[in-house]
Amino acid sequence: MVIAVIAAAGGVLSLFGAASVFAGSATGPTWLAIVVTIFGILGLALGVGFYTGARWAWMGGILIYIVSILLGILEIVYGGTIGGVGGVIRILAGIVIPLYLTRTGTKKFFGKTPASPSP
């Protein structure tokens, strides 16, 4: 599933971006790098959950990606060059992925279809 690859890749890129701040090779506040690290780990976990169709990944993905819009704004404002690029990508993902997760076929994949009425 493409969304699994996107989530995992976003997680890896977040971890690399945060690591570059910790190593001093990129600018940005340490507190933001810590938050980005947490979101990177969550992105990797969501990638696995999306790939396997785990029910928890559906709601977790919606919540995490909506909250990531705020993180994207913080990255643009405080994150320096790497944070600015990452912030724009994070905002776009925070809009597109929750919209994708609410599509009928996607909800069905995650077992989120309404129960059939009893006869």
C-alpha positions in Angstrom: 0.0 0.0 0.0 1.4 3.4 -1.1 0.3 5.1 2.1 2.5 2.7 4.2 5.6 3.7 2.2 4.8 7.4 2.4 4.3 7.1 6.2 7.5 5.1 6.7 9.5 7.4 4.4 8.2 10.4 6.3 9.3 8.8 9.5 12.8 8.1 8.3 13.2 11.6 6.8 11.9 13.1 10.1 14.5 11.1 12.0 17.3 12.2 9.7 16.2 15.9 9.9 16.1 15.8 13.7 19.5 13.9 13.8 21.1 16.7 11.7 19.9 19.3 14.2 21.3 17.2 17.1 24.6 16.8 15.3 24.8 20.5 14.6 24.8 20.2 10.9 21.4 21.9 10.6 19.8 24.8 12.4 16.7 24.7 14.5 15.8 24.5 18.2 16.4 21.3 20.1 12.9 21.1 21.4 11.6 21.0 17.9 14.0 18.3 16.9 12.8 16.2 19.9 9.2 16.6 18.7 10.2 15.8 15.1 11.9 12.6 16.5 8.7 11.5 18.2 6.8 12.1 15.0 9.4 10.2 13.1 9.0 7.2 15.3 5.2 7.5 15.0 5.5 7.6 11.2 7.5 4.4 11.2 4.9 2.7 13.4 2.1 4.0 11.2 3.9 2.7 8.1 3.8 -0.8 9.6 0.2 -0.3 10.7 -0.9 0.9 7.3 0.9 -1.9 5.5 -0.8 -4.6 7.7 -4.2 -2.8 7.7 -4.2 -2.6 11.5 -7.4 -1.0 12.8 -5.5 1.2 15.2 -3.5 2.7 12.3 -6.6 4.2 10.7 -7.6 6.4 13.7 -4.0 6.9 14.7 -3.1 8.1 11.2 -6.0 10.6 11.1 -5.1 12.0 14.5 -1.3 12.1 14.0 -1.5 13.6 10.5 -4.0 16.3 11.6 -1.8 17.2 14.6 1.2 17.2 12.2 -0.2 20.3 10.4 0.6 22.3 13.5 4.1 20.7 13.7 4.6 21.6 10.0 3.8 25.3 10.8 6.3 25.2 13.7 8.9 23.7 11.4 8.4 26.5 8.9 8.6 29.2 11.5 11.4 27.8 13.7 13.1 25.0 11.8 15.6 26.7 9.5 16.2 25.4 6.0 15.5 21.7 6.6 12.5 22.5 8.8 11.0 24.8 6.2 11.0 22.1 3.5 9.9 19.4 6.0 7.2 21.7 7.3 5.6 22.2 3.8 5.7 18.4 3.2 4.3 17.7 6.6 1.4 20.2 6.1 0.5 18.6 2.7 0.6 15.1 4.2 -1.5 16.3 7.2 -4.2 17.3 4.7 -4.0 14.6 2.1 -3.5 11.5 4.2 -6.6 12.0 6.5 -8.7 12.7 3.4 -7.4 9.5 1.9 -8.1 7.5 5.1 -11.7 8.6 5.1 -12.4 7.2 1.6 -14.8 4.2 1.5 -12.4 1.7 0.1 -9.6 2.7 2.5 -12.0 2.5 5.5 -13.0 -1.0 4.3 -9.4 -2.1 4.2 -8.9 -1.0 7.8 -12.2 -2.7 8.9 -14.0 0.5 9.5 -17.2 -0.2 7.5 -20.5 0.2 9.2 -22.2 -2.9 10.5 -24.9 -4.4 8.3 -28.4 -4.0 9.6 -29.9 -7.1 11.1 -32.8 -8.7 9.1 
